[in-house]
Amino acid sequence: KVHFQDGTFVKAGDLLFTIDPRPYRNALEQAQSAVTSSQVRLEFAQSDLERAEQLRRTGNIADQLYDQRRQAFLTAKAELDRAQAALRQAQLDVEFTEIKSPLSGRISRKLVSEGNLVNANETILTNVLSLDPIQFYFDVDERSYLAFSRQSRGGTNNAANGETNEVVLTLTDERLGQRKGYLDFVDNRLDAASGTI
């Protein structure tokens, strides 16, 4: 199921998609049954080992039989650990059938529709773009870059000292820049500004 309208604003944690949970719930129920079964086997093996320890104190049990009961107990304990790990994985799989927004922002269009097959870590479902801050990437002409580099070498540029350089952004339909942000270096190039729109 798809739980959003294309292009709307979403908050971090909002439910975006639900993947059919039925096969994962079945696997979870099987894992819960395996844990219960392993717990019963461990309890039996533990009581069997305790009886063998009592008999060993009086000398009424062979060492080999005692060792077999101890081994059965350790095996049952390991099986319970494995069943509990499988249960945790099944719980995660059920949890992952609900795809939630990792951040607040504007969501793009859905790239899959109901009934599509999706593969974990392969299928892109949608994109969410942060609105605060927004990053702008742009190329700088040589003259501006050289001027900025000279300022940096001369110590008049704060970014060279690890501080931020405030910039004002003007969109094409505006007369005066009203959006403030800061310059940043990416790969030793001046090419990014970010701020709030």
Summary of the structure (lengths in Angstrom):
residues: 197
radius of gyration: 31.1
end to end distance: 32.1
largest distance: 98.6
contacts: 491
relative contact order: 0.14
helix: 44%
strand: 20%
